[in-house]
């Protein structure tokens, strides 16, 4: 066999990367495959941001990763900047340190963009404004910190707030996981019984002149389930898809939000979450020296529920026209009488920042207590419901078998 017949085609890959010092290390590499190219670049201690095969249409072989920077990575970046700036490190050097220690390509690219912008003489807030991952509140607080020379304090507060938002999301997820698991197990048990157990029992009742009404109902329900269960599944999927679609449409979102605020028990949970977000945002801005009118306008972006946001927008307009903050917020579901009294005292004393911080802290503790109570209540309740449904079916099956034995006897 000729050597030329043994030859293996090599591919050329163009890559963008950063070296261990954070410098650009773009270039080309010739290897057998994309995976080998990645491995060789990693062995050279390079953080690869993008790699594509030459001669291939863009998109057919994608970057090392196309995912966005995650919320956890923003939390990490903010926390590291807070630590470094409060230790006396300059923003340029701080970003350089984080850049060298970035562990993911999206984060490395983000930090590199910010670092390069700082080196070009741009402000950090302007650099962040070009990145979609940072919200307006974050950018404005950084801008204010730059202007007032309090950037270390701003990042410390931002780090604390982002960490809390992450914990809040985690608590909500944990509170929903257990009920979802119990409900799913219950549904699977019922489907199994009606699809496999009950149909096998139906042969026991053949030839009987009369069967108990509960047995007839069980058999009919099983037949109905077998015939229409796929339609039920498709219907559930369609409902979920409709809800997801509605959340992306302003009109649909407003309608869903109005329903959420009227749900028994759960309405308090959603209002608490929005109260925490809104008051935390206002407290941060007031303590950073932003005027109340601007605070209200910027904090509206932290409120997800459109109905509540509309009420707060109306309150903001009233404050602009000269009304007191207390009078403007009195009609908002976010504030009870005690909170309104605190705001009134804060307005009179000129210490609104600590007041909103206190309302936020109280709301956090109330939320945690509410989640603990509801979780403790849901566990036995869901077990009872599951036991009642599955146990009820089992009891009917046993009674049906007993009735067959009595007839046979």
N, C-alpha and C positions, 0 to 999 in steps of 0.2 A: 504493500500500500504506500502510495506517495505521501510525503509529508504534507503537501498542500491539501490533500483530502482530509488530513487530521486537523487542519487549522480550524480554530473556532473564531467566529466573528466577534470582534470587540465593539463595545458601544462607548460613545463619548458623552459625558454628562457635564453640564454647566451648573455650578453651584454658587450660592451666596452663603457666607459663613463669617463667624467672628472667632478670633483666636483667644487664648487664655487671658490676654491683656485687654480684651475688648476692641481690638483693632479689626478693620475689615480684612477678610481673607478670601475674597472671591477668586474663582478660577475654574479650571476644567480638569476632569479626571477620566481616564480611559480604563474601563473594567468590563467584566462579562455581564454584570447585571446591576440593577439599581440597588439591591440589598448589599452587594459587595462594595459598591461605591460608598454607601452610607457607613458601612463598617470601617472602611479604610480612612474615611474622614474623621470618624470618631476616635480611631486609634491615634490620629494626629492631634488630638485634643482640640478639635474644632467644633464650635456650636453651629450646626447647619440650620439655616433658616429656610432655604429654598434649594431644590435640586431638580433639574429636568433633563431629559435625554435630548440631545441635539437631533434635529431632523424629525422630531415627533410633534404633532400639533399640540399646542398648549392646551392642557386640560386632560389629555389622554394619559399622561403620567404626571401626577400631581406633585405638589410640594411635599416635603417631609411631613408637614402637617398643615391643614388649612383651617383648623379649628380656631375659634376666637380665644382671646385671653379670658380665662375663667374668673369668676368672682373671688375664688380662693387665692388666685394669683394677684389680683388687685389688693386683696386683704394683706397678702405677704409683702407686696411692694410698699404699701402705705405704712405697714408696721415697721419695716426695715428703714424707710426714710425717717420715720418718727424717731427710732432709736439712734440712728446715725446723726441726724440734725441736732437732737437734744444732747448728744455727746460732743458737740462742737465741730462736727465734720461739715465741710461746705457741700452745697447741693451738687456741684460738679464732681467732687471726689466721691460723694455718697452714691450717685448714679453709676459712677465707674466701678465701685465695689460691687454693687448689686448686679451690674452688667456682667462682671467676670464670674459671678456665682449663680447666674440664672440656670435653672435646671430644665427649662422647656423652651422650645423654639419660639412659640408665640410671645412668651414673656421676654425672651432675649431680644426679639425684634422690637417690642414695645419700648423696653428700657434703652435699647440702642438708639431708637428714634429720638427719645427724650434727651439722651446724653449728647447726641450729635447736635440737636437744636440748641442746647445750652452752650456748647462749644462755639456755635456760630454767633452767639450773643443774644439769642432769643430768651425771653422769660419762660419759666417753667409752665406758668398758666397758659401762655400762648401755645407752647408745644403740646400741652395736654388737650387744648381745644381742637387740635387737628386729629386727635384720636377719638373714635366713636365710643370707646369703652368708658370714658369719663363723663359723668352727667354734669349738667350746668351748675348744680349746687357745689359739687366737688371743685370744679374749675374756679368758680367765683370765690370760694373760701381760700383757695390757694393764691388767687390774685390779691385778695385782701391781705393775706399773710405776707406776701411779697412787699406790698405797699407800706404795711405797718411794721415790718421787721419782726413779725411774730410767727414766721413759718414753722419753727419747731413746735410751737404750741398748737398751731392749726393741724399739723400732721398727727400730733398726739391725739387730738380730739377726733379727727377723721378716722384714725386707726381704731379708737375705742368704739366709734359709731358703727363702722363696717363690721367689726368683730361682733357687736351686739346684733346687727342685722343678720349675720350668718347664724348666730345662735338662735335667733328668733325663727328663722327658716327651718333650722334643724329641729327645734321643738315642735313646730307645726307638723313637720313630716313624721316625727316620731309619734305624735298624738294620733295621726291618721293611719299609720301602718297597722297597728294591732286590730282596730275595727275592720280594716280592709281584709286582713288575713282571715279573721273569724268569719266574716261575711262570705268570703270566697270559699272557704272550707264547707260552710253550710250549703251554699249553692251546689257545689260539686257532689256533696252527699245526696242531696235531693235528686239531682240529675242521674246519679248512679242508681239510686233506688228505683226511680220511675222508668229508666231505660233497661235495666237488667233484672232486678229482683221481682218487681211487680209482674212483668210479662211472663216470667217463669211460673209465677203463682196462678196465672189465669187458667192454666190447664186443670187445676184442682176443682174449678167451679163448673167445668163443662158437664152438661147433663143434669145439673141441679135444676129443679123446677123453679126455685126461687132463692135468691141470695140476699143477704142483708143489704140495706140501703148504703151503709158506709163502705161495704165491699164494692158495690156497683159504682159508687162515686170514685173510689180509689182507682178502679180499673179504667173508668172513663177519663179520669184525669191523666193517667199514665198514657192512654192512647192519644189524647190530645197533645200531651207533651212530646211524644215521639213524632207526631205528624207536623207540629208547628214549632219545635224548638229552634230550628235554624232560622225561621222567620223572626222569632223572638230575639235571637242573637243579632240578626241583621238590623232589627229595630233598635236594639240597644246601641249598636255601633253607629247607626244613623243619628240617634239622639246625641251621643257624645260628639260626633262630627259636627252636628248643628251648633252645639254649645261652643266648641272650639272656634268654629267659623264666626259665631256671634261675638266672641271676645275680640276678634280682629276688626269688627265693624263698629264704628262709633255709636250708631243707633242701637245695635244689638248689645253692645257693651253697657250702654246706659240702662237698657231694659233689665239686663242681668243684675247690674249693680243695685237697681231699685228693688229687685226681688230679694237679693242677699240681705239688704238692710231690714227686710220685713220677716226674715226667717226666725222662728222662735228658737231661743237658746243661742243659736249660732250668730245671730245678729250682734250680740254683745262681743263675741270673739272678734268679728271683723272690725267693729268700731274700735275695740281696744288696740288692735294692730295698727289701724290708721292713726289713732290718737298718739301712739308711741312714735310713729314715723314723723308725723307733723310737728309734734312738740320737741322732739329731739333736734330736728332740722332748725326750728326757730331758736331754740336755746343756743345751739352752736353759733348761729349767725349773730344773735344779740350779744353774746359774749365776745364775738370777734369785732364788734363795733358797728355792725350794719344797722341802718335805721329800720324801724318796725314796718314801714310801708314796703320797703324792699324785701324784708324778711318774709312777709306774707306772700309776696309775689313769687319768690324763689322756692319757698317751702311747699307751694301748691304742687310742684312737680313730684314731691314725695308721696302724695296721696293718690292711690290707685283707683279708689272707688269714685266714679264720675258724679254720682249723686251728692256725695259728701264734698267733692271738689267744687261743685256748682255752688253749694251753700257757702263754702269758704271764699270762693271768688266774690260772691255778693258781699261778704263781710269785709273783704279787702277794699272793695269799691266804697263801702260806707266809711271806712277809716280814711280813705283818700278825700272824701267829702267833708271830713271834720268830726265824724262821730268818734266816741271813745272806743277803744279796743274791746272793753268789757261789753258795751252795748252791742257791738257788731258781732261778737262771738256768742252772745247769750242764746241765740236761736239754733246754734249748731249742735247736732247730736254728739259731737266729739267732747262736749264739756257739760258736766253736771253742775249743780248749784255751788258745790264746794269749790270746784276748779274755777268757776267764774268769780267767786269771792276772792280766791287767791290772786287771780289776774287783776281784779279791781285794786287790791292792796298793792300789788306790784306796780300798777300804773301810778298810784298816788305817791309811792316811795321812790319811783324811778329805778326799780330793781326787777325789771321784767325777766331778765336772763335767768336768774336763780329760780324764779317762779315757774317758768316753762320747764326748766331742768327738773324741778321738784315734781311737776305734773307728769313728766315723762318717766321719772323714777317710780312714782306711785303706780303708774299704768303698767310698767314692766312687772312690778311685784304682783299686781292684780292679775295680769295675764298668766304669769307662771302659776299662781294659785288656782286660777280657773282651769288651766290645762291639767294640773294635778288632780283636781276634783273630778273633772269630766272623765279623765282616764280611769280613775278609781271606780267611777260609777259605770262606765261603759263595759269594763271587763266582765263583771258578773251579769250585767244586763244582756250583753251579746251572747254569753254562754247559755243563759236561760232561753233566749230566743232560739238559738241554734238547737238546744236540747228539746225545746217545745216542738219545733218543726220536724226534726228528724225523729224524735221520740213519738210524736203523734202519728207519723206514718208507720213506725214500727208497731205501735199499739193496734192500729187498724189492721195491719197485716196479721198480727197474732190473733185478734178477735175473729178475723176471717177464717184462719186455719182452724180455730176452735169450733166455729160454726160448721165447717166441713166435717170435722170429726163427729160432731153431735148428729149430723144428718146420716153419716155412715153408720153410726152406732144404732 
